[in-house]
Amino acid sequence: MISARAVKKVNPKAKILYYRNVMVHYDGYAANKDLEKIPGRFLEDGKGNTKPVRNRVQAYDMSNSDVRHWWVDTCKNMTSDPAIDGIFLDGNIKTLERGYLARQIGVGKKKQTMDG
């Protein structure tokens, strides 16, 4: 938010969007501290690998209601600041695509994440 406020100070008409991937987890957000407290926060493949995205990146288990609440709450918190004008939701289509990560996590778990 500090950067957004600085941009708005220079150009009050600038539109600032909070970036959040719907499913793929990226480090570097202060909100991730609260995520660490949630058991079962990431999807796992059949071998216990918690990095099913390209075998390098973690993905949120959106079938977990605590993860969904955390995700929504972090977005609400960021957009409550007047310097943030909205949210850029990245990966939404991948989340709803039946085949995305289905091979890694299984069809049943994929359906659960889509429903979540």
Residue pairs with C-beta under 8 A, 6 or more apart in sequence:
1 78
1 81
1 83
1 84
4 16
4 81
4 83
4 84
5 81
5 83
7 14
7 16
7 83
8 14
8 16
8 83
15 85
15 86
16 83
16 84
16 85
17 84
17 85
17 86
17 87
17 88
18 75
18 78
18 79
18 84
18 86
18 87
18 88
19 87
19 88
19 90
20 71
20 74
20 75
20 87
20 88
20 89
20 90
21 89
21 90
21 91
22 60
22 62
22 71
22 89
22 90
22 91
22 92
22 94
22 95
23 59
23 60
23 62
23 91
23 94
23 95
23 113
24 53
24 57
24 58
24 59
24 60
24 90
24 91
24 94
25 32
25 35
25 42
25 57
25 58
25 59
25 60
26 57
29 74
31 70
31 74
31 77
34 70
34 74
35 41
35 67
35 70
38 64
38 66
38 67
38 70
40 61
40 64
40 67
41 60
41 61
41 64
41 66
41 67
41 70
42 50
42 58
42 59
42 60
42 61
43 50
43 52
43 58
43 59
43 60
43 61
43 101
43 104
43 105
43 109
43 113
44 50
44 52
44 105
45 52
45 104
45 105
46 104
46 105
46 106
49 55
49 104
50 58
51 57
51 58
52 58
52 59
52 101
52 104
52 105
53 59
53 101
59 101
60 67
60 71
61 67
61 113
61 116
62 68
62 71
62 95
62 113
62 114
62 116
63 109
63 112
63 113
63 115
63 116
64 116
65 116
67 116
68 116
75 87
78 84
78 87
79 86
79 87
94 100
95 113
95 114
96 114
98 110
98 114
100 110
101 110
101 113
102 110
105 113
